[in-house]
Amino acid sequence: MFDRRAYWRLFSDSTNIGYGKSVDFQRPPKKETYWTGFKEFGKTIRLPWPNSYFKVDVVIWQEGHITIYPANYDSLSFKFSGCLMARFRIDNLYYIVHIHTSISENDCRKQWTSFLYQFRDRIEELLIFKPGCNGTIKKGLDCWGLITRTGECYTLEVKK
């Protein structure tokens, strides 16, 4: 089970995320990509597991943007209340994206559709899903999305 404390402490210089293990995290830079409207904003992190650890690629939501991060492991994102999450391969590299959606002008679905159309001949293994609890998320819980390397999609209800 994912520990929300790990997320909140994700951006400190040195973090103890429980289980007695200390993990070094740096706040990732927000970089413009060569894809219009996309920002690279994420991090590969090691999460403790009994007697071991596992790696996940985390893409971080930014309002009014499509955030993207290379995806070599299972992929995770946070703060879902209607946004989309996708994983795809382009030029033999995998990426994970968090696509901001809203009813305002900050909605990124048109940018996403334009990207898909522009690179339709190069995109392979596209997987899109909408993590969510269908409006039934309980108070005190947060909604996260997880896409595994094998293409399984999960919505996680995580205690705040």
DRENKETI-744853 format. One record per atom (N, C-alpha, C, O): residue in three letters; residue number from 1; atom name; x, y, z. Coordinates in Angstrom, 2 decimals. Example, Ala and Ser with C-alpha at 12.3 -4.5 7.8 and 13.67 -1.06 7.14 Angstrom:
ALA;1;N;13.19;-5.69;7.80
ALA;1;CA;12.30;-4.50;7.80
ALA;1;C;13.20;-3.30;7.80
ALA;1;O;14.24;-3.32;8.46
SER;2;N;12.85;-2.25;7.08
SER;2;CA;13.67;-1.06;7.14
SER;2;C;12.90;0.03;7.87
SER;2;O;13.41;1.14;8.04
//
This chain:
MET;1;N;0.85;-1.18;0.00
MET;1;CA;0.00;0.00;0.00
MET;1;C;0.89;1.24;0.00
MET;1;O;1.91;1.28;0.69
PHE;2;N;0.51;2.22;-0.76
PHE;2;CA;1.27;3.46;-0.85
PHE;2;C;0.98;4.34;0.35
PHE;2;O;-0.16;4.43;0.81
ASP;3;N;1.98;4.98;0.84
ASP;3;CA;1.88;5.83;2.01
ASP;3;C;1.88;7.29;1.56
ASP;3;O;2.85;7.76;0.97
ARG;4;N;0.80;8.00;1.82
ARG;4;CA;0.69;9.39;1.38
ARG;4;C;1.83;10.24;1.94
ARG;4;O;2.23;11.22;1.32
ARG;5;N;2.35;9.88;3.12
ARG;5;CA;3.46;10.64;3.69
ARG;5;C;4.64;10.68;2.73
ARG;5;O;5.37;11.67;2.68
ALA;6;N;4.83;9.60;1.96
ALA;6;CA;5.93;9.57;0.99
ALA;6;C;5.72;10.64;-0.07
ALA;6;O;6.67;11.28;-0.51
TYR;7;N;4.46;10.84;-0.49
TYR;7;CA;4.18;11.86;-1.49
TYR;7;C;4.44;13.25;-0.94
TYR;7;O;5.07;14.07;-1.61
TRP;8;N;3.95;13.54;0.25
TRP;8;CA;4.11;14.88;0.80
TRP;8;C;5.57;15.21;1.07
TRP;8;O;5.96;16.38;1.01
ARG;9;N;6.36;14.21;1.36
ARG;9;CA;7.76;14.45;1.63
ARG;9;C;8.62;14.25;0.38
ARG;9;O;9.84;14.35;0.45
LEU;10;N;8.00;13.98;-0.74
LEU;10;CA;8.70;13.65;-1.97
LEU;10;C;9.70;14.71;-2.37
LEU;10;O;10.72;14.38;-2.99
PHE;11;N;9.46;15.95;-2.05
PHE;11;CA;10.28;17.02;-2.57
PHE;11;C;11.25;17.63;-1.57
PHE;11;O;11.84;18.67;-1.85
SER;12;N;11.41;17.02;-0.43
SER;12;CA;12.44;17.52;0.47
SER;12;C;13.78;16.91;0.05
SER;12;O;13.81;15.92;-0.68
ASP;13;N;14.88;17.50;0.50
ASP;13;CA;16.19;17.02;0.08
ASP;13;C;16.50;15.63;0.60
ASP;13;O;17.05;14.81;-0.13
SER;14;N;16.15;15.34;1.83
SER;14;CA;16.38;14.01;2.38
SER;14;C;15.13;13.62;3.15
SER;14;O;14.65;14.38;3.99
THR;15;N;14.61;12.45;2.87
THR;15;CA;13.32;12.08;3.39
THR;15;C;13.35;10.70;4.02
THR;15;O;13.94;9.77;3.47
ASN;16;N;12.71;10.56;5.14
ASN;16;CA;12.48;9.25;5.71
ASN;16;C;11.02;8.93;5.46
ASN;16;O;10.14;9.60;6.00
ILE;17;N;10.75;7.94;4.64
ILE;17;CA;9.36;7.65;4.27
ILE;17;C;8.82;6.45;5.02
ILE;17;O;7.89;5.79;4.54
GLY;18;N;9.37;6.16;6.14
GLY;18;CA;8.85;5.06;6.94
GLY;18;C;9.69;3.81;6.75
GLY;18;O;10.63;3.79;5.97
TYR;19;N;9.35;2.80;7.45
TYR;19;CA;10.03;1.51;7.41
TYR;19;C;11.51;1.65;7.76
TYR;19;O;12.30;0.75;7.46
GLY;20;N;11.89;2.75;8.39
GLY;20;CA;13.26;2.93;8.85
GLY;20;C;14.28;3.20;7.77
GLY;20;O;15.48;3.14;8.03
LYS;21;N;13.83;3.50;6.55
LYS;21;CA;14.76;3.75;5.46
LYS;21;C;14.69;5.21;5.05
LYS;21;O;13.61;5.79;4.96
SER;22;N;15.84;5.80;4.81
SER;22;CA;15.91;7.18;4.37
SER;22;C;16.16;7.21;2.87
SER;22;O;17.01;6.48;2.36
VAL;23;N;15.43;8.05;2.18
VAL;23;CA;15.54;8.14;0.73
VAL;23;C;15.86;9.59;0.37
VAL;23;O;15.29;10.51;0.96
ASP;24;N;16.75;9.79;-0.57
ASP;24;CA;17.15;11.12;-0.99
ASP;24;C;16.33;11.55;-2.20
ASP;24;O;16.40;10.92;-3.26
PHE;25;N;15.55;12.61;-2.06
PHE;25;CA;14.75;13.14;-3.15
PHE;25;C;15.14;14.58;-3.42
PHE;25;O;15.42;15.33;-2.48
GLN;26;N;15.17;14.97;-4.64
GLN;26;CA;15.36;16.36;-5.04
GLN;26;C;14.11;16.80;-5.77
GLN;26;O;13.52;16.00;-6.50
ARG;27;N;13.69;18.03;-5.60
ARG;27;CA;12.53;18.52;-6.35
ARG;27;C;12.89;18.50;-7.83
ARG;27;O;13.87;19.12;-8.24
PRO;28;N;12.10;17.79;-8.64
PRO;28;CA;12.43;17.70;-10.06
PRO;28;C;12.19;19.03;-10.76
PRO;28;O;11.29;19.78;-10.39
PRO;29;N;12.99;19.33;-11.78
PRO;29;CA;12.77;20.58;-12.50
PRO;29;C;11.56;20.48;-13.41
PRO;29;O;11.24;19.41;-13.92
LYS;30;N;10.89;21.61;-13.60
LYS;30;CA;9.82;21.68;-14.60
LYS;30;C;10.49;22.12;-15.89
LYS;30;O;10.99;23.24;-15.99
LYS;31;N;10.51;21.24;-16.87
LYS;31;CA;11.17;21.56;-18.12
LYS;31;C;10.16;21.55;-19.25
LYS;31;O;9.26;20.71;-19.30
GLU;32;N;10.33;22.49;-20.16
GLU;32;CA;9.53;22.46;-21.38
GLU;32;C;10.05;21.32;-22.25
GLU;32;O;11.26;21.11;-22.33
THR;33;N;9.16;20.61;-22.89
THR;33;CA;9.58;19.57;-23.82
THR;33;C;9.44;20.12;-25.23
THR;33;O;8.91;21.22;-25.43
TYR;34;N;9.90;19.38;-26.19
TYR;34;CA;9.73;19.84;-27.56
TYR;34;C;8.32;19.59;-28.08
TYR;34;O;8.00;19.97;-29.20
TRP;35;N;7.47;18.96;-27.27
TRP;35;CA;6.07;18.80;-27.61
TRP;35;C;5.31;19.99;-27.03
TRP;35;O;5.33;20.21;-25.82
THR;36;N;4.64;20.75;-27.86
THR;36;CA;3.94;21.96;-27.45
THR;36;C;2.97;21.68;-26.31
THR;36;O;2.15;20.76;-26.38
GLY;37;N;3.07;22.49;-25.27
GLY;37;CA;2.14;22.40;-24.15
GLY;37;C;2.48;21.36;-23.11
GLY;37;O;1.80;21.27;-22.09
PHE;38;N;3.51;20.56;-23.33
PHE;38;CA;3.90;19.54;-22.38
PHE;38;C;5.00;20.08;-21.46
PHE;38;O;5.87;20.84;-21.89
LYS;39;N;4.94;19.69;-20.19
LYS;39;CA;6.02;20.01;-19.25
LYS;39;C;6.51;18.71;-18.64
LYS;39;O;5.71;17.88;-18.19
GLU;40;N;7.82;18.54;-18.63
GLU;40;CA;8.38;17.37;-17.96
GLU;40;C;8.46;17.68;-16.48
GLU;40;O;9.17;18.59;-16.06
PHE;41;N;7.72;16.91;-15.70
PHE;41;CA;7.66;17.14;-14.26
PHE;41;C;7.39;15.81;-13.58
PHE;41;O;6.24;15.38;-13.48
GLY;42;N;8.43;15.17;-13.11
GLY;42;CA;8.27;13.88;-12.47
GLY;42;C;9.57;13.41;-11.85
GLY;42;O;10.55;14.15;-11.77
LYS;43;N;9.56;12.17;-11.39
LYS;43;CA;10.72;11.63;-10.69
LYS;43;C;10.57;10.12;-10.61
LYS;43;O;9.46;9.61;-10.47
THR;44;N;11.68;9.40;-10.72
THR;44;CA;11.68;7.97;-10.42
THR;44;C;12.08;7.85;-8.95
THR;44;O;13.12;8.36;-8.53
ILE;45;N;11.25;7.17;-8.18
ILE;45;CA;11.51;7.05;-6.75
ILE;45;C;11.59;5.58;-6.35
ILE;45;O;11.04;4.70;-7.01
ARG;46;N;12.28;5.35;-5.25
ARG;46;CA;12.36;4.02;-4.66
ARG;46;C;11.48;4.01;-3.42
ARG;46;O;11.68;4.80;-2.50
LEU;47;N;10.51;3.13;-3.40
LEU;47;CA;9.64;3.00;-2.23
LEU;47;C;10.03;1.74;-1.47
LEU;47;O;10.27;0.69;-2.07
PRO;48;N;10.08;1.84;-0.14
PRO;48;CA;10.47;0.67;0.65
PRO;48;C;9.42;-0.42;0.61
PRO;48;O;8.22;-0.16;0.54
TRP;49;N;9.88;-1.62;0.65
TRP;49;CA;9.06;-2.82;0.69
TRP;49;C;9.73;-3.74;1.69
TRP;49;O;10.96;-3.68;1.83
PRO;50;N;9.01;-4.56;2.38
PRO;50;CA;9.68;-5.41;3.38
PRO;50;C;10.90;-6.12;2.78
PRO;50;O;10.80;-6.85;1.80
ASN;51;N;12.04;-5.90;3.39
ASN;51;CA;13.33;-6.50;3.01
ASN;51;C;13.82;-6.08;1.63
ASN;51;O;14.72;-6.72;1.09
SER;52;N;13.25;-5.04;1.05
SER;52;CA;13.65;-4.64;-0.29
SER;52;C;13.09;-3.25;-0.60
SER;52;O;12.76;-2.49;0.32
TYR;53;N;12.97;-2.93;-1.86
TYR;53;CA;12.33;-1.72;-2.33
TYR;53;C;11.85;-1.96;-3.76
TYR;53;O;12.22;-2.95;-4.39
PHE;54;N;11.02;-1.05;-4.26
PHE;54;CA;10.64;-1.11;-5.66
PHE;54;C;10.63;0.31;-6.20
PHE;54;O;10.44;1.27;-5.46
LYS;55;N;10.83;0.42;-7.51
LYS;55;CA;10.87;1.73;-8.15
LYS;55;C;9.55;2.01;-8.86
LYS;55;O;8.92;1.11;-9.43
VAL;56;N;9.14;3.28;-8.83
VAL;56;CA;7.99;3.74;-9.60
VAL;56;C;8.35;5.07;-10.24
VAL;56;O;9.13;5.85;-9.69
ASP;57;N;7.79;5.31;-11.40
ASP;57;CA;7.93;6.60;-12.06
ASP;57;C;6.71;7.43;-11.68
ASP;57;O;5.58;6.97;-11.80
VAL;58;N;6.96;8.64;-11.22
VAL;58;CA;5.88;9.51;-10.76
VAL;58;C;5.80;10.72;-11.69
VAL;58;O;6.79;11.42;-11.90
VAL;59;N;4.62;10.97;-12.24
VAL;59;CA;4.38;12.19;-13.01
VAL;59;C;3.48;13.07;-12.16
VAL;59;O;2.50;12.59;-11.58
ILE;60;N;3.79;14.35;-12.07
ILE;60;CA;3.13;15.24;-11.13
ILE;60;C;2.22;16.22;-11.86
ILE;60;O;2.64;16.88;-12.81
TRP;61;N;0.99;16.30;-11.40
TRP;61;CA;-0.02;17.16;-11.99
TRP;61;C;0.35;18.63;-11.86
TRP;61;O;0.84;19.08;-10.82
GLN;62;N;0.10;19.38;-12.93
GLN;62;CA;0.22;20.83;-12.93
GLN;62;C;-1.01;21.39;-13.63
GLN;62;O;-1.32;20.99;-14.75
GLU;63;N;-1.69;22.29;-12.98
GLU;63;CA;-2.91;22.86;-13.56
GLU;63;C;-2.62;23.52;-14.90
GLU;63;O;-1.66;24.29;-15.03
GLY;64;N;-3.45;23.21;-15.88
GLY;64;CA;-3.33;23.83;-17.19
GLY;64;C;-2.23;23.27;-18.06
GLY;64;O;-1.86;23.88;-19.06
HIS;65;N;-1.69;22.10;-17.70
HIS;65;CA;-0.60;21.51;-18.47
HIS;65;C;-0.80;20.01;-18.64
HIS;65;O;-1.54;19.37;-17.90
ILE;66;N;-0.11;19.49;-19.62
ILE;66;CA;0.07;18.05;-19.73
ILE;66;C;1.47;17.81;-19.19
ILE;66;O;2.46;18.28;-19.76
THR;67;N;1.56;17.08;-18.09
THR;67;CA;2.88;16.77;-17.54
THR;67;C;3.29;15.39;-18.02
THR;67;O;2.47;14.48;-18.13
ILE;68;N;4.57;15.25;-18.30
ILE;68;CA;5.09;14.03;-18.91
ILE;68;C;6.37;13.62;-18.20
ILE;68;O;7.13;14.47;-17.72
TYR;69;N;6.61;12.30;-18.16
TYR;69;CA;7.84;11.79;-17.58
TYR;69;C;8.16;10.44;-18.22
TYR;69;O;7.24;9.65;-18.48
PRO;70;N;9.44;10.15;-18.47
PRO;70;CA;9.80;8.84;-19.03
PRO;70;C;9.33;7.72;-18.11
PRO;70;O;9.44;7.84;-16.89
ALA;71;N;8.82;6.64;-18.68
ALA;71;CA;8.24;5.56;-17.89
ALA;71;C;9.00;4.26;-18.12
ALA;71;O;8.81;3.59;-19.13
ASN;72;N;9.86;3.92;-17.18
ASN;72;CA;10.59;2.66;-17.24
ASN;72;C;10.06;1.63;-16.25
ASN;72;O;10.38;0.45;-16.35
TYR;73;N;9.26;2.08;-15.30
TYR;73;CA;8.74;1.22;-14.24
TYR;73;C;7.22;1.40;-14.18
TYR;73;O;6.64;2.07;-15.04
ASP;74;N;6.58;0.82;-13.18
ASP;74;CA;5.17;1.12;-12.96
ASP;74;C;5.06;2.62;-12.72
ASP;74;O;5.98;3.23;-12.19
SER;75;N;3.93;3.21;-13.11
SER;75;CA;3.80;4.67;-13.08
SER;75;C;2.64;5.08;-12.19
SER;75;O;1.61;4.43;-12.12
LEU;76;N;2.87;6.22;-11.50
LEU;76;CA;1.94;6.69;-10.49
LEU;76;C;1.72;8.19;-10.67
LEU;76;O;2.65;8.91;-11.03
SER;77;N;0.49;8.65;-10.41
SER;77;CA;0.20;10.07;-10.37
SER;77;C;-0.88;10.32;-9.33
SER;77;O;-1.56;9.39;-8.89
PHE;78;N;-1.04;11.59;-8.95
PHE;78;CA;-1.88;11.96;-7.81
PHE;78;C;-2.92;13.01;-8.19
PHE;78;O;-2.93;13.53;-9.31
LYS;79;N;-3.78;13.32;-7.24
LYS;79;CA;-4.75;14.42;-7.32
LYS;79;C;-5.71;14.28;-8.49
LYS;79;O;-5.88;15.23;-9.27
PHE;80;N;-6.33;13.13;-8.63
PHE;80;CA;-7.29;12.94;-9.72
PHE;80;C;-8.69;13.32;-9.27
PHE;80;O;-9.18;12.85;-8.24
SER;81;N;-9.31;14.18;-10.07
SER;81;CA;-10.71;14.53;-9.84
SER;81;C;-11.38;14.74;-11.20
SER;81;O;-12.34;15.50;-11.32
GLY;82;N;-10.87;14.05;-12.21
GLY;82;CA;-11.42;14.16;-13.55
GLY;82;C;-10.35;14.18;-14.63
GLY;82;O;-10.66;14.08;-15.82
CYS;83;N;-9.09;14.30;-14.24
CYS;83;CA;-7.98;14.30;-15.20
CYS;83;C;-7.81;12.92;-15.81
CYS;83;O;-8.38;11.93;-15.35
LEU;84;N;-7.00;12.87;-16.86
LEU;84;CA;-6.70;11.61;-17.54
LEU;84;C;-5.24;11.25;-17.31
LEU;84;O;-4.39;12.11;-17.08
MET;85;N;-4.97;9.97;-17.36
MET;85;CA;-3.60;9.46;-17.24
MET;85;C;-3.35;8.57;-18.45
MET;85;O;-4.24;7.81;-18.85
ALA;86;N;-2.16;8.65;-19.03
ALA;86;CA;-1.86;7.85;-20.21
ALA;86;C;-0.43;7.36;-20.18
ALA;86;O;0.45;7.95;-19.55
ARG;87;N;-0.22;6.26;-20.87
ARG;87;CA;1.12;5.70;-21.08
ARG;87;C;1.21;5.36;-22.56
ARG;87;O;0.27;4.81;-23.14
PHE;88;N;2.34;5.69;-23.17
PHE;88;CA;2.51;5.39;-24.59
PHE;88;C;3.99;5.21;-24.90
PHE;88;O;4.87;5.55;-24.11
ARG;89;N;4.22;4.67;-26.09
ARG;89;CA;5.59;4.51;-26.57
ARG;89;C;5.73;5.33;-27.84
ARG;89;O;4.90;5.25;-28.74
ILE;90;N;6.80;6.10;-27.91
ILE;90;CA;7.11;6.87;-29.10
ILE;90;C;8.62;6.76;-29.32
ILE;90;O;9.41;6.99;-28.41
ASP;91;N;9.00;6.40;-30.54
ASP;91;CA;10.41;6.20;-30.87
ASP;91;C;11.10;5.23;-29.89
ASP;91;O;12.24;5.46;-29.48
ASN;92;N;10.40;4.18;-29.54
ASN;92;CA;10.89;3.12;-28.65
ASN;92;C;11.16;3.56;-27.22
ASN;92;O;11.86;2.87;-26.48
LEU;93;N;10.62;4.70;-26.80
LEU;93;CA;10.71;5.16;-25.42
LEU;93;C;9.30;5.26;-24.85
LEU;93;O;8.39;5.73;-25.52
TYR;94;N;9.14;4.83;-23.61
TYR;94;CA;7.84;4.91;-22.94
TYR;94;C;7.74;6.20;-22.14
TYR;94;O;8.71;6.68;-21.57
TYR;95;N;6.51;6.75;-22.11
TYR;95;CA;6.24;7.96;-21.34
TYR;95;C;4.92;7.78;-20.59
TYR;95;O;4.03;7.04;-21.01
ILE;96;N;4.82;8.48;-19.48
ILE;96;CA;3.58;8.56;-18.71
ILE;96;C;3.16;10.02;-18.69
ILE;96;O;4.01;10.90;-18.54
VAL;97;N;1.87;10.30;-18.83
VAL;97;CA;1.39;11.68;-18.81
VAL;97;C;0.19;11.82;-17.89
VAL;97;O;-0.60;10.89;-17.70
HIS;98;N;0.07;13.01;-17.32
HIS;98;CA;-1.11;13.42;-16.54
HIS;98;C;-1.71;14.59;-17.32
HIS;98;O;-1.08;15.64;-17.47
ILE;99;N;-2.91;14.41;-17.82
ILE;99;CA;-3.56;15.38;-18.70
ILE;99;C;-4.61;16.14;-17.89
ILE;99;O;-5.62;15.57;-17.47
HIS;100;N;-4.36;17.42;-17.68
HIS;100;CA;-5.30;18.24;-16.91
HIS;100;C;-6.60;18.43;-17.70
HIS;100;O;-6.57;18.79;-18.87
THR;101;N;-7.71;18.19;-17.05
THR;101;CA;-9.02;18.45;-17.65
THR;101;C;-9.84;19.32;-16.71
THR;101;O;-9.76;19.18;-15.49
SER;102;N;-10.62;20.20;-17.29
SER;102;CA;-11.51;21.04;-16.49
SER;102;C;-12.54;21.66;-17.41
SER;102;O;-12.48;21.48;-18.63
ILE;103;N;-13.46;22.39;-16.84
ILE;103;CA;-14.45;23.08;-17.66
ILE;103;C;-14.01;24.49;-18.02
ILE;103;O;-14.73;25.23;-18.69
SER;104;N;-12.80;24.87;-17.56
SER;104;CA;-12.28;26.20;-17.85
SER;104;C;-11.38;26.15;-19.09
SER;104;O;-11.24;25.11;-19.73
GLU;105;N;-10.78;27.31;-19.41
GLU;105;CA;-9.89;27.36;-20.56
GLU;105;C;-8.57;26.64;-20.31
GLU;105;O;-7.77;26.50;-21.24
ASN;106;N;-8.32;26.18;-19.09
ASN;106;CA;-7.10;25.44;-18.79
ASN;106;C;-7.16;23.98;-19.20
ASN;106;O;-6.19;23.24;-19.02
ASP;107;N;-8.28;23.54;-19.76
ASP;107;CA;-8.46;22.16;-20.18
ASP;107;C;-7.44;21.80;-21.26
ASP;107;O;-7.23;22.57;-22.20
CYS;108;N;-6.81;20.63;-21.14
CYS;108;CA;-5.73;20.24;-22.06
CYS;108;C;-6.13;19.13;-23.03
CYS;108;O;-5.27;18.59;-23.73
ARG;109;N;-7.41;18.78;-23.09
ARG;109;CA;-7.81;17.69;-23.99
ARG;109;C;-7.56;18.02;-25.46
ARG;109;O;-7.21;17.12;-26.22
LYS;110;N;-7.74;19.27;-25.87
LYS;110;CA;-7.47;19.64;-27.26
LYS;110;C;-5.98;19.51;-27.58
LYS;110;O;-5.61;19.02;-28.64
GLN;111;N;-5.12;19.94;-26.66
GLN;111;CA;-3.68;19.79;-26.85
GLN;111;C;-3.30;18.32;-26.97
GLN;111;O;-2.48;17.95;-27.81
TRP;112;N;-3.91;17.48;-26.14
TRP;112;CA;-3.63;16.04;-26.15
TRP;112;C;-4.08;15.44;-27.49
TRP;112;O;-3.34;14.67;-28.10
THR;113;N;-5.27;15.79;-27.92
THR;113;CA;-5.78;15.27;-29.20
THR;113;C;-4.90;15.73;-30.36
THR;113;O;-4.62;14.95;-31.27
SER;114;N;-4.47;16.97;-30.32
SER;114;CA;-3.58;17.50;-31.35
SER;114;C;-2.24;16.74;-31.36
SER;114;O;-1.72;16.41;-32.43
PHE;115;N;-1.71;16.47;-30.18
PHE;115;CA;-0.46;15.70;-30.07
PHE;115;C;-0.64;14.30;-30.67
PHE;115;O;0.20;13.84;-31.45
LEU;116;N;-1.74;13.63;-30.31
LEU;116;CA;-1.99;12.29;-30.84
LEU;116;C;-2.09;12.31;-32.37
LEU;116;O;-1.57;11.42;-33.04
TYR;117;N;-2.76;13.31;-32.91
TYR;117;CA;-2.91;13.40;-34.36
TYR;117;C;-1.56;13.68;-35.03
TYR;117;O;-1.21;13.05;-36.03
GLN;118;N;-0.80;14.62;-34.47
GLN;118;CA;0.48;15.00;-35.06
GLN;118;C;1.48;13.85;-35.08
GLN;118;O;2.24;13.71;-36.03
PHE;119;N;1.48;13.02;-34.04
PHE;119;CA;2.46;11.93;-33.93
PHE;119;C;1.82;10.55;-34.11
PHE;119;O;2.36;9.56;-33.63
ARG;120;N;0.69;10.50;-34.78
ARG;120;CA;-0.06;9.25;-34.91
ARG;120;C;0.74;8.12;-35.55
ARG;120;O;0.49;6.95;-35.26
ASP;121;N;1.69;8.44;-36.42
ASP;121;CA;2.49;7.40;-37.07
ASP;121;C;3.63;6.90;-36.20
ASP;121;O;4.23;5.87;-36.50
ARG;122;N;3.94;7.62;-35.12
ARG;122;CA;5.06;7.23;-34.25
ARG;122;C;4.62;6.68;-32.91
ARG;122;O;5.41;6.04;-32.22
ILE;123;N;3.37;6.93;-32.51
ILE;123;CA;2.89;6.49;-31.20
ILE;123;C;2.43;5.04;-31.28
ILE;123;O;1.68;4.65;-32.18
GLU;124;N;2.89;4.25;-30.31
GLU;124;CA;2.48;2.85;-30.20
GLU;124;C;2.09;2.58;-28.75
GLU;124;O;2.45;3.31;-27.84
GLU;125;N;1.35;1.50;-28.58
GLU;125;CA;0.98;1.03;-27.24
GLU;125;C;0.35;2.13;-26.39
GLU;125;O;0.72;2.29;-25.23
LEU;126;N;-0.57;2.86;-26.95
LEU;126;CA;-1.25;3.94;-26.23
LEU;126;C;-2.30;3.37;-25.29
LEU;126;O;-3.13;2.55;-25.68
LEU;127;N;-2.24;3.82;-24.05
LEU;127;CA;-3.19;3.40;-23.03
LEU;127;C;-3.64;4.65;-22.28
LEU;127;O;-2.80;5.37;-21.73
ILE;128;N;-4.93;4.92;-22.27
ILE;128;CA;-5.47;6.10;-21.58
ILE;128;C;-6.56;5.63;-20.62
ILE;128;O;-7.38;4.78;-20.96
PHE;129;N;-6.54;6.18;-19.41
PHE;129;CA;-7.66;5.90;-18.51
PHE;129;C;-7.88;7.08;-17.58
PHE;129;O;-7.03;7.96;-17.42
LYS;130;N;-9.05;7.08;-16.99
LYS;130;CA;-9.47;8.17;-16.10
LYS;130;C;-9.57;7.62;-14.69
LYS;130;O;-10.60;7.06;-14.31
PRO;131;N;-8.49;7.79;-13.90
PRO;131;CA;-8.58;7.32;-12.51
PRO;131;C;-9.67;8.10;-11.78
PRO;131;O;-9.82;9.31;-11.96
GLY;132;N;-10.41;7.41;-11.00
GLY;132;CA;-11.45;8.11;-10.26
GLY;132;C;-12.30;7.14;-9.48
GLY;132;O;-12.31;5.94;-9.72
CYS;133;N;-12.98;7.70;-8.56
CYS;133;CA;-13.84;6.91;-7.69
CYS;133;C;-15.30;7.18;-8.01
CYS;133;O;-16.17;7.01;-7.17
ASN;134;N;-15.55;7.61;-9.25
ASN;134;CA;-16.91;7.88;-9.73
ASN;134;C;-17.68;8.81;-8.80
ASN;134;O;-18.88;8.64;-8.60
GLY;135;N;-16.97;9.78;-8.25
GLY;135;CA;-17.62;10.75;-7.37
GLY;135;C;-17.96;10.21;-6.01
GLY;135;O;-18.63;10.89;-5.23
THR;136;N;-17.51;9.01;-5.70
THR;136;CA;-17.88;8.40;-4.42
THR;136;C;-16.69;8.31;-3.46
THR;136;O;-16.74;7.56;-2.49
ILE;137;N;-15.64;9.08;-3.74
ILE;137;CA;-14.48;9.01;-2.85
ILE;137;C;-14.87;9.49;-1.45
ILE;137;O;-15.51;10.52;-1.28
LYS;138;N;-14.46;8.72;-0.49
LYS;138;CA;-14.82;9.01;0.89
LYS;138;C;-13.98;10.14;1.45
LYS;138;O;-12.85;10.35;1.03
LYS;139;N;-14.55;10.86;2.40
LYS;139;CA;-13.83;11.95;3.04
LYS;139;C;-12.57;11.39;3.71
LYS;139;O;-12.59;10.33;4.32
GLY;140;N;-11.48;12.14;3.58
GLY;140;CA;-10.22;11.72;4.16
GLY;140;C;-9.38;10.84;3.24
GLY;140;O;-8.30;10.40;3.61
LEU;141;N;-9.90;10.59;2.02
LEU;141;CA;-9.16;9.80;1.05
LEU;141;C;-8.80;10.65;-0.16
LEU;141;O;-9.47;11.64;-0.46
ASP;142;N;-7.76;10.27;-0.85
ASP;142;CA;-7.32;10.95;-2.07
ASP;142;C;-7.32;9.93;-3.19
ASP;142;O;-7.21;8.72;-2.95
CYS;143;N;-7.43;10.39;-4.42
CYS;143;CA;-7.52;9.51;-5.57
CYS;143;C;-6.21;9.56;-6.36
CYS;143;O;-5.79;10.62;-6.82
TRP;144;N;-5.56;8.40;-6.53
TRP;144;CA;-4.32;8.27;-7.28
TRP;144;C;-4.54;7.34;-8.45
TRP;144;O;-5.46;6.52;-8.43
GLY;145;N;-3.71;7.45;-9.46
GLY;145;CA;-3.76;6.54;-10.60
GLY;145;C;-2.46;5.76;-10.72
GLY;145;O;-1.38;6.30;-10.46
LEU;146;N;-2.56;4.50;-11.10
LEU;146;CA;-1.40;3.64;-11.27
LEU;146;C;-1.54;2.89;-12.59
LEU;146;O;-2.58;2.27;-12.85
ILE;147;N;-0.51;2.95;-13.42
ILE;147;CA;-0.44;2.14;-14.64
ILE;147;C;0.81;1.29;-14.54
ILE;147;O;1.91;1.80;-14.39
THR;148;N;0.63;-0.02;-14.63
THR;148;CA;1.77;-0.92;-14.52
THR;148;C;2.48;-1.03;-15.87
THR;148;O;1.95;-0.62;-16.90
ARG;149;N;3.69;-1.57;-15.84
ARG;149;CA;4.43;-1.78;-17.08
ARG;149;C;3.71;-2.73;-18.02
ARG;149;O;3.91;-2.69;-19.23
THR;150;N;2.87;-3.59;-17.46
THR;150;CA;2.14;-4.56;-18.28
THR;150;C;0.82;-4.00;-18.78
THR;150;O;0.07;-4.70;-19.46
GLY;151;N;0.51;-2.74;-18.45
GLY;151;CA;-0.68;-2.10;-18.97
GLY;151;C;-1.93;-2.21;-18.12
GLY;151;O;-3.02;-1.89;-18.59
GLU;152;N;-1.80;-2.65;-16.90
GLU;152;CA;-2.95;-2.70;-16.00
GLU;152;C;-3.14;-1.32;-15.38
GLU;152;O;-2.17;-0.66;-15.00
CYS;153;N;-4.40;-0.89;-15.27
CYS;153;CA;-4.73;0.43;-14.72
CYS;153;C;-5.49;0.27;-13.42
CYS;153;O;-6.40;-0.54;-13.30
TYR;154;N;-5.09;1.05;-12.43
TYR;154;CA;-5.72;0.99;-11.12
TYR;154;C;-6.00;2.38;-10.58
TYR;154;O;-5.21;3.30;-10.79
THR;155;N;-7.12;2.52;-9.90
THR;155;CA;-7.40;3.70;-9.11
THR;155;C;-7.12;3.33;-7.66
THR;155;O;-7.61;2.32;-7.16
LEU;156;N;-6.34;4.16;-6.98
LEU;156;CA;-6.01;3.92;-5.58
LEU;156;C;-6.67;4.96;-4.72
LEU;156;O;-6.51;6.16;-4.95
GLU;157;N;-7.40;4.52;-3.72
GLU;157;CA;-7.92;5.43;-2.72
GLU;157;C;-6.90;5.43;-1.58
GLU;157;O;-6.68;4.41;-0.93
VAL;158;N;-6.29;6.58;-1.34
VAL;158;CA;-5.20;6.66;-0.39
VAL;158;C;-5.59;7.59;0.76
VAL;158;O;-6.12;8.68;0.54
LYS;159;N;-5.32;7.14;1.96
LYS;159;CA;-5.63;7.94;3.13
LYS;159;C;-4.75;9.19;3.14
LYS;159;O;-3.54;9.11;2.97
LYS;160;N;-5.40;10.35;3.35
LYS;160;CA;-4.66;11.63;3.38
LYS;160;C;-3.79;11.72;4.59
LYS;160;O;-3.10;12.72;4.78
//
